[in-house]
Each structure stands twice: as structure tokens, then as C-alpha cells.
Amino acid sequence: MIAGACSISKSNIYRYFRSKEEIYETIVGPARQSIMKLIRRFGSKEYAGNYTEDKINEVSDVLAKVMSEYRSGILIMLKSGEKKEQETIRAAMSDFFVAGCPLRDKEFKKQVASLMMTAYIDILLNCREEDEMRHRLWMLHSYHYLGLTGIKRREI
């Protein structure tokens, strides 16, 4: 598919890459690294459990930028047969939400993390423009951390 999109022969691709795995890593590696960096950054004590409107804006802005810049790589990662890769990202995201959630019920926190992952994937699949992603992410994060009141306050 890559060779076809580039209008070159399949064998010519392998002049630049040694294997399918190297091609995959070239496309997906930077996306994975950026996501893991964001999880570490926004899972820090400065953010976890301390979400205010300004922090929600920052998280939404940065995440929209990463999702827009690495959209193809993230989608390939999510749709590929690399289940270990998907599980690593999902586990890191789940740990991030579970750690930052002030509720005691760990199973419920895991369910919330799963819902957030589903929403992120939906935004990634349905939004192509960074501004639209930013808006949808802001609404999702505002709802998640501030409730409907947080969203209504900003939309007025």
C-alpha cells in the first residue's frame, strides 16, 4: 500500500527499509513516544487530580496537536495486529486515569478510563482538523473533570 501510494515498486521500498517491522516503527514509533511522553507529563502530581480550566485547556491543546501531527501513526498503531502495542498504550492511559481519579472504587475508575480511551479514538477517527480535535477534547476533558457545569460555563 505504501509503495502504491508513493508510485514506486514494492521492491524499491526495501532499498530504504529492511523489513515491514522497520517501516511500522518508522511510522508508529514517533506517535507512541509522543503519547507516552504526554501520559507522563499529564499524569504528574502537578496535574493528576488537580484539573482546573487552565490545565484542561493546556491538556486539550497539547493532545490535539499530537493527535493531529501523528494521526496516521496513531491510527495504524490502533488498527494494526500489534495487540501488545495497543495494550501498552491502553494500560498506560488506564493507570493515568486511575491514579488521577479521586474516587475509591478502582474498578469504576478502570471503566472511566476505558470510556475516555473510546472517546479519544472516536475523536481521532472523526475529526481531521486540529481545531476541531481541540474543541472536542476540551469538551470531553471539561465534562470528565468539571462535569456539565464546566462545559456550560464556557459555552455561555
GUKOLPA-523051 format. One line per field, with one value per atom (N, C-alpha, C, CB): residue number from 1; atom name; x negated, y negated, z negated. Coordinates in Angstrom, 3 decimals. Glycine has a CB too. Layout:
! GUKOLPA-523051
num = NUM, ... .
atomo = CA, ... .
u = X, ... .
v = Y, ... .
w = Z, ... .
END
This chain:
! GUKOLPA-523051
num = 1, 1, 1, 1, 2, 2, 2, 2, 3, 3, 3, 3, 4, 4, 4, 4, 5, 5, 5, 5, 6, 6, 6, 6, 7, 7, 7, 7, 8, 8, 8, 8, 9, 9, 9, 9, 10, 10, 10, 10, 11, 11, 11, 11, 12, 12, 12, 12, 13, 13, 13, 13, 14, 14, 14, 14, 15, 15, 15, 15, 16, 16, 16, 16, 17, 17, 17, 17, 18, 18, 18, 18, 19, 19, 19, 19, 20, 20, 20, 20, 21, 21, 21, 21, 22, 22, 22, 22, 23, 23, 23, 23, 24, 24, 24, 24, 25, 25, 25, 25, 26, 26, 26, 26, 27, 27, 27, 27, 28, 28, 28, 28, 29, 29, 29, 29, 30, 30, 30, 30, 31, 31, 31, 31, 32, 32, 32, 32, 33, 33, 33, 33, 34, 34, 34, 34, 35, 35, 35, 35, 36, 36, 36, 36, 37, 37, 37, 37, 38, 38, 38, 38, 39, 39, 39, 39, 40, 40, 40, 40, 41, 41, 41, 41, 42, 42, 42, 42, 43, 43, 43, 43, 44, 44, 44, 44, 45, 45, 45, 45, 46, 46, 46, 46, 47, 47, 47, 47, 48, 48, 48, 48, 49, 49, 49, 49, 50, 50, 50, 50, 51, 51, 51, 51, 52, 52, 52, 52, 53, 53, 53, 53, 54, 54, 54, 54, 55, 55, 55, 55, 56, 56, 56, 56, 57, 57, 57, 57, 58, 58, 58, 58, 59, 59, 59, 59, 60, 60, 60, 60, 61, 61, 61, 61, 62, 62, 62, 62, 63, 63, 63, 63, 64, 64, 64, 64, 65, 65, 65, 65, 66, 66, 66, 66, 67, 67, 67, 67, 68, 68, 68, 68, 69, 69, 69, 69, 70, 70, 70, 70, 71, 71, 71, 71, 72, 72, 72, 72, 73, 73, 73, 73, 74, 74, 74, 74, 75, 75, 75, 75, 76, 76, 76, 76, 77, 77, 77, 77, 78, 78, 78, 78, 79, 79, 79, 79, 80, 80, 80, 80, 81, 81, 81, 81, 82, 82, 82, 82, 83, 83, 83, 83, 84, 84, 84, 84, 85, 85, 85, 85, 86, 86, 86, 86, 87, 87, 87, 87, 88, 88, 88, 88, 89, 89, 89, 89, 90, 90, 90, 90, 91, 91, 91, 91, 92, 92, 92, 92, 93, 93, 93, 93, 94, 94, 94, 94, 95, 95, 95, 95, 96, 96, 96, 96, 97, 97, 97, 97, 98, 98, 98, 98, 99, 99, 99, 99, 100, 100, 100, 100, 101, 101, 101, 101, 102, 102, 102, 102, 103, 103, 103, 103, 104, 104, 104, 104, 105, 105, 105, 105, 106, 106, 106, 106, 107, 107, 107, 107, 108, 108, 108, 108, 109, 109, 109, 109, 110, 110, 110, 110, 111, 111, 111, 111, 112, 112, 112, 112, 113, 113, 113, 113, 114, 114, 114, 114, 115, 115, 115, 115, 116, 116, 116, 116, 117, 117, 117, 117, 118, 118, 118, 118, 119, 119, 119, 119, 120, 120, 120, 120, 121, 121, 121, 121, 122, 122, 122, 122, 123, 123, 123, 123, 124, 124, 124, 124, 125, 125, 125, 125, 126, 126, 126, 126, 127, 127, 127, 127, 128, 128, 128, 128, 129, 129, 129, 129, 130, 130, 130, 130, 131, 131, 131, 131, 132, 132, 132, 132, 133, 133, 133, 133, 134, 134, 134, 134, 135, 135, 135, 135, 136, 136, 136, 136, 137, 137, 137, 137, 138, 138, 138, 138, 139, 139, 139, 139, 140, 140, 140, 140, 141, 141, 141, 141, 142, 142, 142, 142, 143, 143, 143, 143, 144, 144, 144, 144, 145, 145, 145, 145, 146, 146, 146, 146, 147, 147, 147, 147, 148, 148, 148, 148, 149, 149, 149, 149, 150, 150, 150, 150, 151, 151, 151, 151, 152, 152, 152, 152, 153, 153, 153, 153, 154, 154, 154, 154, 155, 155, 155, 155, 156, 156, 156, 156 .
atomo = N, CA, C, CB, N, CA, C, CB, N, CA, C, CB, N, CA, C, CB, N, CA, C, CB, N, CA, C, CB, N, CA, C, CB, N, CA, C, CB, N, CA, C, CB, N, CA, C, CB, N, CA, C, CB, N, CA, C, CB, N, CA, C, CB, N, CA, C, CB, N, CA, C, CB, N, CA, C, CB, N, CA, C, CB, N, CA, C, CB, N, CA, C, CB, N, CA, C, CB, N, CA, C, CB, N, CA, C, CB, N, CA, C, CB, N, CA, C, CB, N, CA, C, CB, N, CA, C, CB, N, CA, C, CB, N, CA, C, CB, N, CA, C, CB, N, CA, C, CB, N, CA, C, CB, N, CA, C, CB, N, CA, C, CB, N, CA, C, CB, N, CA, C, CB, N, CA, C, CB, N, CA, C, CB, N, CA, C, CB, N, CA, C, CB, N, CA, C, CB, N, CA, C, CB, N, CA, C, CB, N, CA, C, CB, N, CA, C, CB, N, CA, C, CB, N, CA, C, CB, N, CA, C, CB, N, CA, C, CB, N, CA, C, CB, N, CA, C, CB, N, CA, C, CB, N, CA, C, CB, N, CA, C, CB, N, CA, C, CB, N, CA, C, CB, N, CA, C, CB, N, CA, C, CB, N, CA, C, CB, N, CA, C, CB, N, CA, C, CB, N, CA, C, CB, N, CA, C, CB, N, CA, C, CB, N, CA, C, CB, N, CA, C, CB, N, CA, C, CB, N, CA, C, CB, N, CA, C, CB, N, CA, C, CB, N, CA, C, CB, N, CA, C, CB, N, CA, C, CB, N, CA, C, CB, N, CA, C, CB, N, CA, C, CB, N, CA, C, CB, N, CA, C, CB, N, CA, C, CB, N, CA, C, CB, N, CA, C, CB, N, CA, C, CB, N, CA, C, CB, N, CA, C, CB, N, CA, C, CB, N, CA, C, CB, N, CA, C, CB, N, CA, C, CB, N, CA, C, CB, N, CA, C, CB, N, CA, C, CB, N, CA, C, CB, N, CA, C, CB, N, CA, C, CB, N, CA, C, CB, N, CA, C, CB, N, CA, C, CB, N, CA, C, CB, N, CA, C, CB, N, CA, C, CB, N, CA, C, CB, N, CA, C, CB, N, CA, C, CB, N, CA, C, CB, N, CA, C, CB, N, CA, C, CB, N, CA, C, CB, N, CA, C, CB, N, CA, C, CB, N, CA, C, CB, N, CA, C, CB, N, CA, C, CB, N, CA, C, CB, N, CA, C, CB, N, CA, C, CB, N, CA, C, CB, N, CA, C, CB, N, CA, C, CB, N, CA, C, CB, N, CA, C, CB, N, CA, C, CB, N, CA, C, CB, N, CA, C, CB, N, CA, C, CB, N, CA, C, CB, N, CA, C, CB, N, CA, C, CB, N, CA, C, CB, N, CA, C, CB, N, CA, C, CB, N, CA, C, CB, N, CA, C, CB, N, CA, C, CB, N, CA, C, CB, N, CA, C, CB, N, CA, C, CB, N, CA, C, CB, N, CA, C, CB, N, CA, C, CB, N, CA, C, CB, N, CA, C, CB, N, CA, C, CB, N, CA, C, CB, N, CA, C, CB, N, CA, C, CB, N, CA, C, CB, N, CA, C, CB, N, CA, C, CB, N, CA, C, CB, N, CA, C, CB, N, CA, C, CB, N, CA, C, CB, N, CA, C, CB, N, CA, C, CB, N, CA, C, CB, N, CA, C, CB, N, CA, C, CB .
u = -0.824, 0.000, -0.872, 0.939, -1.938, -2.834, -3.489, -3.913, -3.964, -4.598, -3.605, -5.122, -2.394, -1.365, -1.079, -0.095, -0.981, -0.710, -1.863, -0.454, -3.069, -4.248, -4.574, -5.453, -3.788, -4.005, -5.398, -3.793, -5.821, -7.084, -6.841, -8.177, -7.799, -7.643, -7.824, -8.656, -7.220, -7.319, -8.789, -6.476, -9.530, -10.943, -11.762, -11.558, -11.355, -12.086, -11.951, -11.580, -10.847, -10.639, -11.762, -9.237, -12.125, -13.124, -14.555, -13.017, -14.716, -16.015, -16.219, -16.115, -15.089, -15.128, -14.845, -14.137, -14.118, -13.744, -14.109, -12.218, -14.580, -14.982, -13.809, -15.960, -12.719, -11.602, -10.307, -11.897, -9.213, -7.915, -7.945, -6.766, -8.633, -8.731, -9.425, -9.483, -10.458, -11.156, -10.253, -12.450, -9.472, -8.516, -7.506, -7.791, -6.967, -5.984, -6.566, -5.529, -7.767, -8.399, -8.678, -9.704, -9.030, -9.278, -8.001, -9.823, -6.878, -5.599, -5.011, -4.600, -5.042, -4.350, -5.219, -3.859, -6.512, -7.411, -7.283, -8.816, -7.351, -7.218, -5.856, -7.439, -4.806, -3.466, -3.439, -2.375, -3.959, -3.995, -4.793, -4.593, -5.959, -6.808, -6.111, -8.127, -5.433, -4.717, -3.579, -4.171, -2.838, -1.728, -2.253, -0.917, -3.304, -3.843, -4.406, -4.940, -5.006, -5.518, -4.365, -6.302, -3.253, -2.084, -1.504, -1.011, -1.447, -0.914, -1.767, -0.865, -3.084, -3.973, -3.793, -5.446, -3.707, -3.581, -2.265, -3.679, -1.167, 0.126, 0.564, 1.162, -0.220, 0.024, -0.800, -0.270, -1.566, -2.414, -1.558, -3.430, -2.173, -1.454, -0.905, -2.371, -1.558, -1.082, 0.316, -2.075, 0.608, 1.876, 2.850, 1.624, 2.371, 3.261, 4.156, 2.446, 5.455, 6.432, 6.556, 6.085, 5.820, 5.827, 6.241, 4.449, 7.230, 7.604, 8.462, 8.344, 7.958, 8.664, 8.897, 7.850, 9.642, 9.936, 8.667, 10.832, 7.678, 6.452, 5.675, 5.567, 5.682, 4.994, 5.745, 4.836, 7.069, 7.872, 7.586, 9.389, 7.476, 7.127, 5.764, 7.135, 4.800, 3.446, 3.426, 2.486, 4.056, 4.092, 4.758, 4.841, 5.873, 6.607, 5.785, 7.941, 5.110, 4.278, 3.136, 3.713, 2.415, 1.249, 1.680, 0.454, 2.728, 3.189, 3.709, 4.279, 4.421, 4.913, 3.744, 5.797, 2.701, 1.522, 0.884, 0.490, 0.710, 0.104, 1.010, -0.166, 2.302, 3.234, 3.280, 4.641, 3.184, 3.195, 1.892, 3.430, 0.777, -0.535, -0.804, -1.629, -0.374, -0.679, 0.569, -1.348, 1.584, 2.866, 2.694, 3.782, 1.977, 1.796, 1.086, 1.005, 0.024, -0.722, 0.103, -1.956, 0.895, 1.749, 2.812, 2.413, 3.435, 4.463, 3.873, 5.131, 2.700, 2.043, 1.768, 0.725, 1.274, 0.987, 2.253, 0.363, 3.350, 4.600, 5.249, 5.568, 5.043, 5.685, 4.802, 6.102, 3.543, 2.624, 2.879, 1.158, 2.235, 2.334, 1.431, 2.002, 0.755, -0.177, 0.595, -1.203, 1.182, 2.005, 1.184, 2.669, -0.067, -0.915, -1.068, -2.306, -1.249, -1.384, -0.115, -1.675, 1.019, 2.304, 2.517, 3.462, 2.188, 2.359, 1.443, 2.078, 0.238, -0.698, -0.132, -2.065, 0.377, 0.950, 2.198, 1.293, 3.076, 4.297, 3.968, 5.195, 2.991, 2.612, 2.046, 1.580, 1.208, 0.634, 1.730, -0.428, 2.676, 3.786, 4.657, 4.632, 4.925, 5.742, 5.057, 6.003, 3.767, 3.016, 3.062, 1.550, 2.953, 3.006, 4.343, 2.797, 5.454, 6.767, 7.038, 7.849, 6.650, 6.878, 6.108, 6.459, 4.868, 4.046, 4.612, 2.614, 5.164, 5.649, 7.080, 5.512, 7.792, 9.205, 9.355, 9.984, 10.109, 10.225, 11.190, 10.673, 11.851, 12.789, 12.042, 13.776, 12.699, 12.062, 12.244, 12.621, 13.338, 13.683, 12.776, 15.163, 11.773, 10.771, 11.383, 9.666, 12.343, 12.975, 13.748, 13.913, 14.435, 15.154, 14.170, 16.022, 13.046, 12.029, 11.511, 10.863, 11.369, 10.931, 11.987, 10.643, 13.259, 14.335, 14.304, 15.708, 14.075, 13.986, 12.803, 13.841, 11.688, 10.510, 10.836, 9.313, 11.564, 11.965, 12.872, 12.675, 13.790, 14.670, 13.863, 15.729, 12.887, 12.049, 11.266, 11.078, 10.713, 9.979, 10.898, 9.368, 12.103, 13.076, 13.368, 14.391, 13.520, 13.796, 12.600, 14.137, 11.378, 10.198, 10.139, 8.922, 10.391, 10.359, 11.443, 10.537, 12.624, 13.719, 13.331, 15.001, 12.722, 12.279, 11.231, 11.704, 10.308, 9.248, 9.825, 8.239, 10.811, 11.418, 12.302, 12.230, 12.970, 13.993, 13.589, 15.183, 12.472, 12.029, 10.721, 11.858, 10.683, 9.463, 8.666, 9.817, 9.338, 8.682, 8.293, 9.602, 7.129, 6.625, 7.567, 5.243, 8.132, 9.052, 10.294, 9.471, 10.812, 11.978, 11.608, 12.541, 10.438, 9.967, 9.841, 8.608, 9.232, 9.028, 10.367, 8.299, 11.364, 12.676, 13.316, 13.592, 13.288, 13.894, 13.152, 13.879, 11.829, 11.042, 11.334, 9.538, 11.440, 11.763, 13.111, 11.778, 14.114, 15.435, 15.364, 16.452, 14.651, 14.501, 13.811, 13.706, 12.694, 11.949, 12.741, 10.603, 13.422, 14.241, 15.345, 14.850, 15.988, 17.048, 16.473, 17.764, 15.353, 14.750, 14.318, 13.549, 13.682, 13.120, 13.999, 11.815, 14.849, 15.659, 17.165, 15.345, 17.562, 18.981, 19.648, 19.689, 20.934, 21.682, 21.617, 23.126, 21.519, 21.438, 20.203, 21.408, 19.086, 17.861, 18.014, 16.732, 18.721, 18.938, 19.891, 19.502, 20.964, 21.942, 21.341, 23.121, 20.479, 19.851, 19.046, 18.931, 18.366, 17.533, 18.349, 16.444, 19.422, 20.214, 21.083, 21.082, 21.266, 22.109, 21.367, 22.541 .
v = 1.191, 0.000, -1.261, 0.005, -1.232, -2.386, -2.599, -2.192, -1.512, -1.610, -2.170, -0.225, -1.691, -2.178, -3.649, -1.392, -4.074, -5.479, -6.383, -5.655, -5.830, -6.605, -6.435, -6.192, -5.608, -5.319, -4.759, -6.580, -3.854, -3.155, -1.660, -3.654, -0.882, 0.569, 1.014, 1.298, 2.142, 2.712, 2.994, 4.013, 3.511, 3.833, 2.570, 4.607, 1.456, 0.203, -0.275, -0.882, 0.032, -0.319, 0.291, 0.182, 1.515, 2.226, 1.766, 3.704, 0.791, 0.137, -0.806, -0.639, -1.262, -2.223, -1.591, -3.322, -0.490, 0.200, 1.675, 0.033, 2.241, 3.649, 4.607, 3.905, 4.137, 5.048, 4.274, 5.930, 5.007, 4.394, 3.807, 5.431, 4.477, 4.006, 2.646, 5.026, 2.464, 1.176, 0.078, 1.277, 0.404, -0.561, -0.940, 0.021, 0.080, -0.141, -1.043, 1.207, -0.733, -1.505, -2.945, -0.830, -3.137, -4.483, -5.323, -4.414, -4.703, -5.422, -5.555, -4.703, -4.480, -4.427, -4.876, -3.029, -4.660, -4.967, -6.383, -4.744, -7.404, -8.775, -9.040, -9.767, -8.444, -8.606, -7.991, -7.953, -6.779, -6.091, -6.891, -4.689, -7.375, -8.147, -9.420, -8.499, -10.094, -11.325, -11.045, -12.015, -9.977, -9.626, -9.280, -8.442, -8.485, -8.095, -9.316, -7.018, -10.231, -11.466, -12.292, -12.306, -12.369, -13.102, -12.449, -13.194, -11.136, -10.417, -10.717, -8.888, -10.696, -11.009, -12.460, -10.756, -13.356, -14.783, -15.078, -15.636, -14.641, -14.983, -14.026, -15.004, -12.996, -12.110, -12.494, -10.682, -13.570, -14.021, -14.596, -15.077, -14.785, -15.313, -16.713, -15.333, -17.445, -18.792, -18.751, -19.499, -17.679, -17.583, -16.592, -17.197, -15.407, -14.332, -14.792, -13.116, -14.770, -15.138, -16.628, -14.474, -17.456, -18.910, -19.660, -19.385, -19.154, -19.772, -21.006, -18.774, -22.107, -23.381, -23.744, -24.512, -24.787, -25.163, -25.436, -26.389, -26.095, -26.389, -25.110, -27.353, -24.149, -22.885, -22.060, -22.081, -22.122, -21.423, -22.012, -21.520, -23.331, -23.975, -23.508, -25.501, -23.466, -23.042, -21.603, -23.203, -20.703, -19.288, -19.130, -18.451, -19.807, -19.699, -20.241, -20.449, -21.367, -21.962, -21.026, -23.312, -20.542, -19.692, -18.359, -19.442, -17.754, -16.478, -16.631, -15.892, -17.718, -17.955, -18.090, -19.227, -18.770, -18.942, -17.583, -19.884, -16.759, -15.433, -14.545, -14.762, -14.560, -13.726, -14.158, -13.791, -15.441, -15.947, -15.616, -17.459, -15.851, -15.624, -14.141, -16.183, -13.284, -11.854, -11.015, -11.358, -11.632, -10.962, -9.618, -11.865, -9.617, -8.382, -7.309, -8.668, -7.690, -6.723, -6.144, -7.363, -6.991, -6.516, -5.571, -7.704, -5.933, -5.061, -3.720, -5.752, -3.753, -2.497, -1.660, -2.770, -2.302, -1.585, -0.946, -2.534, -1.687, -1.183, -0.099, -2.319, -0.175, 0.767, 1.949, 0.053, 1.886, 2.960, 4.203, 2.505, 5.249, 6.500, 6.528, 7.660, 5.424, 5.353, 5.149, 4.210, 6.200, 6.101, 5.653, 7.446, 6.074, 5.684, 4.161, 6.367, 3.570, 2.115, 1.421, 1.706, 1.895, 1.318, 1.486, 1.970, 2.652, 2.918, 2.027, 4.400, 1.770, 0.904, -0.503, 0.865, -1.047, -2.395, -2.424, -2.859, -1.437, -1.392, -1.254, -0.225, -0.420, -0.243, -1.539, 0.896, -2.225, -3.491, -4.534, -4.014, -4.605, -5.547, -5.192, -5.558, -3.916, -3.466, -3.812, -1.947, -3.533, -3.858, -5.360, -3.385, -6.148, -7.610, -8.044, -8.266, -7.535, -7.938, -7.403, -7.466, -6.170, -5.568, -6.341, -4.076, -6.708, -7.446, -8.832, -7.568, -9.477, -10.836, -10.968, -11.539, -9.871, -9.924, -9.876, -8.765, -10.801, -10.864, -9.828, -12.238, -9.037, -8.036, -6.822, -7.596, -6.075, -4.904, -3.623, -4.697, -3.501, -2.275, -2.093, -2.302, -1.230, -1.052, -0.495, -0.124, 0.415, 0.983, -0.082, 2.136, -0.963, -2.049, -2.978, -2.839, -3.252, -4.111, -3.494, -4.344, -2.173, -1.491, -1.622, -0.002, -1.555, -1.735, -3.144, -1.458, -4.126, -5.505, -5.651, -6.481, -5.035, -5.087, -4.476, -4.349, -3.385, -2.745, -3.659, -1.420, -4.335, -5.286, -6.433, -5.842, -6.923, -8.010, -7.550, -8.509, -6.342, -5.814, -5.709, -4.435, -5.222, -5.111, -6.495, -4.445, -7.487, -8.851, -9.421, -9.768, -9.176, -9.644, -9.039, -9.295, -7.748, -7.070, -7.626, -5.547, -7.868, -8.448, -9.827, -8.552, -10.645, -11.976, -11.836, -12.789, -10.925, -10.711, -10.259, -9.674, -9.382, -8.862, -9.885, -7.631, -10.739, -11.617, -13.068, -11.582, -13.474, -14.862, -14.882, -15.550, -15.687, -15.776, -17.053, -15.703, -18.075, -19.359, -19.493, -20.524, -20.073, -20.231, -21.068, -20.873, -22.123, -22.971, -22.200, -24.197, -21.367, -20.555, -19.542, -19.832, -18.916, -17.982, -18.697, -17.358, -19.878, -20.649, -20.926, -21.979, -21.349, -21.651, -20.403, -22.249, -19.303, -18.045, -17.542, -16.951, -17.640, -17.217, -18.107, -17.243, -19.414, -20.323, -19.955, -21.781, -19.692, -19.331, -18.023, -19.196, -17.043, -15.757, -15.934, -14.773, -16.663, -16.861, -17.703, -17.526, -18.728, -19.565, -18.735, -20.759, -17.935, -17.076, -16.089, -16.317, -15.489, -14.474, -15.068, -13.829, -16.218, -16.772, -17.802, -17.391, -18.510, -19.566, -19.306, -20.880, -18.295, -17.988, -18.906, -18.092, -18.725, -19.536, -21.020, -19.089, -21.349, -22.746, -23.411, -22.856, -22.686, -23.217, -23.534, -22.241, -22.668, -22.901, -24.083, -21.626, -24.107, -25.179, -26.539, -24.931, -26.584, -27.838, -28.446, -27.599, -27.623, -28.129, -28.438, -27.126, -27.695, -27.912, -29.154, -26.711, -29.695, -30.904, -32.122, -31.096 .
w = 0.000, 0.000, 0.000, -1.211, -0.774, -0.831, 0.533, -1.929, 1.144, 2.464, 3.477, 2.929, 3.447, 4.365, 4.173, 4.190, 2.922, 2.619, 3.062, 1.119, 3.064, 3.460, 4.947, 2.618, 5.630, 7.054, 7.330, 7.878, 6.454, 6.660, 6.502, 5.663, 6.893, 6.781, 5.328, 7.697, 5.026, 3.683, 3.328, 3.584, 4.287, 4.010, 3.738, 5.191, 4.317, 4.096, 2.652, 5.054, 2.014, 0.595, -0.246, 0.090, 0.092, -0.704, -0.427, -0.447, 0.426, 0.564, -0.622, 1.920, -1.191, -2.287, -3.649, -2.028, -3.618, -4.860, -4.740, -5.161, -5.850, -5.840, -5.975, -6.948, -6.597, -6.852, -7.065, -8.074, -7.107, -7.417, -8.821, -7.290, -9.734, -11.111, -11.182, -11.967, -10.350, -10.330, -9.767, -9.500, -8.758, -8.208, -9.286, -6.956, -9.950, -11.011, -12.105, -11.615, -12.537, -13.608, -13.170, -14.046, -11.914, -11.395, -11.437, -9.954, -11.147, -11.118, -12.522, -10.196, -13.286, -14.574, -15.747, -14.826, -15.667, -16.784, -17.328, -16.359, -16.475, -16.988, -17.638, -15.859, -17.108, -17.702, -19.096, -16.803, -19.221, -20.511, -21.530, -20.357, -21.128, -22.034, -22.505, -21.351, -21.606, -21.972, -22.940, -20.724, -22.701, -23.597, -24.983, -23.025, -25.047, -26.350, -27.093, -26.177, -26.358, -26.967, -27.554, -25.917, -26.824, -27.329, -28.576, -26.249, -28.574, -29.738, -30.962, -29.474, -30.796, -31.926, -32.379, -31.539, -31.418, -31.749, -32.467, -30.475, -31.894, -32.462, -33.571, -31.376, -33.793, -34.926, -36.137, -34.543, -36.012, -37.116, -38.248, -36.622, -39.387, -40.554, -40.306, -41.768, -39.425, -39.111, -38.475, -38.169, -37.733, -37.023, -37.651, -35.603, -37.990, -38.442, -39.583, -38.880, -39.327, -40.349, -40.596, -41.618, -39.853, -40.061, -38.800, -40.513, -38.124, -36.853, -37.067, -35.976, -36.544, -36.543, -35.074, -37.313, -34.842, -33.460, -32.657, -33.435, -33.252, -32.508, -32.186, -33.307, -33.104, -32.838, -31.798, -34.133, -31.834, -30.826, -29.449, -31.158, -29.368, -28.099, -27.609, -28.250, -28.518, -28.137, -27.655, -29.311, -28.407, -28.029, -26.666, -29.096, -26.478, -25.211, -24.048, -25.301, -24.250, -23.200, -22.805, -23.666, -23.794, -23.527, -22.906, -24.831, -23.445, -22.913, -21.485, -23.811, -21.198, -19.831, -18.862, -19.780, -19.303, -18.448, -18.146, -19.124, -19.160, -18.975, -18.121, -20.346, -18.410, -17.643, -16.184, -18.254, -15.932, -14.563, -13.844, -14.556, -14.518, -13.906, -13.632, -14.805, -14.546, -14.427, -14.143, -15.702, -13.572, -13.339, -12.626, -12.520, -11.516, -10.738, -11.552, -9.458, -12.228, -13.034, -14.161, -13.599, -14.807, -15.906, -15.373, -16.643, -14.263, -13.678, -13.243, -12.478, -12.639, -12.249, -13.483, -11.481, -14.537, -15.778, -16.345, -16.813, -16.341, -16.906, -16.053, -17.090, -14.741, -13.828, -13.456, -12.584, -13.817, -13.432, -14.274, -13.584, -13.887, -14.634, -15.852, -13.740, -16.119, -17.239, -18.545, -17.027, -19.043, -20.255, -21.461, -20.555, -21.530, -22.658, -22.700, -22.559, -21.533, -21.422, -21.926, -19.957, -21.468, -21.879, -23.377, -21.104, -23.887, -25.321, -26.159, -25.629, -25.685, -26.409, -26.536, -25.699, -25.432, -25.443, -26.324, -24.003, -26.162, -26.974, -28.463, -26.524, -28.803, -30.211, -30.783, -30.357, -30.011, -30.485, -30.682, -29.491, -29.750, -29.874, -31.075, -28.587, -31.247, -32.380, -33.694, -32.297, -33.784, -35.002, -35.282, -34.876, -34.216, -34.318, -34.916, -32.927, -34.379, -34.873, -36.271, -33.924, -36.519, -37.836, -38.902, -37.840, -38.610, -39.576, -39.856, -39.066, -38.828, -38.990, -39.461, -37.730, -39.502, -39.880, -41.398, -39.229, -41.978, -43.436, -44.045, -43.828, -43.219, -43.744, -44.292, -42.647, -45.160, -45.785, -44.976, -47.175, -44.274, -43.556, -42.336, -43.123, -42.466, -41.420, -40.128, -41.914, -40.246, -39.051, -38.280, -39.437, -39.006, -38.333, -37.643, -39.336, -38.289, -37.684, -36.382, -38.668, -36.354, -35.136, -34.035, -35.425, -34.426, -33.444, -32.861, -34.086, -33.701, -33.236, -32.274, -34.434, -32.602, -31.728, -30.370, -32.376, -30.364, -29.113, -28.291, -29.399, -28.956, -28.266, -27.657, -29.239, -28.389, -27.876, -26.644, -28.970, -26.681, -25.527, -24.317, -25.854, -24.537, -23.444, -22.859, -23.943, -23.728, -23.262, -22.486, -24.459, -22.950, -22.230, -20.826, -23.011, -20.759, -19.461, -18.546, -19.637, -19.096, -18.310, -17.772, -19.166, -18.594, -18.159, -17.057, -19.357, -17.242, -16.253, -14.913, -16.766, -14.964, -13.736, -13.033, -14.047, -13.783, -13.205, -13.014, -14.053, -13.578, -13.433, -12.657, -14.822, -11.635, -10.826, -11.096, -9.353, -11.507, -11.749, -13.220, -11.332, -13.460, -14.824, -15.689, -14.799, -15.133, -15.912, -16.354, -15.088, -15.464, -15.821, -16.900, -14.578, -16.760, -17.789, -19.130, -17.384, -19.107, -20.337, -21.022, -20.030, -20.234, -20.797, -21.397, -19.725, -20.662, -21.159, -22.393, -20.053, -22.385, -23.547, -24.745, -23.223, -24.491, -25.583, -26.201, -25.086, -25.359, -25.881, -26.679, -24.724, -26.150, -26.835, -28.185, -25.960, -28.202, -29.445, -30.443, -29.156, -29.947, -30.838, -31.473, -30.066, -30.659, -31.197, -32.209, -30.058, -31.852, -32.720, -34.061, -32.025, -34.031, -35.261, -35.967, -34.956, -35.223, -35.831, -35.746, -35.174, -34.978, -34.823, -33.813, -36.160, -33.644, -32.685, -33.010, -32.643, -34.284, -34.695, -34.091, -36.228, -34.050, -33.470, -31.994, -33.666, -31.266, -29.840, -29.647, -29.155, -30.382, -30.241, -30.542, -31.148, -31.548, -31.968, -30.804, -33.202, -30.055, -28.968, -27.716, -28.636, -27.488, -26.274, -26.357, -26.003, -27.539, -27.699, -27.226, -29.167 .
END
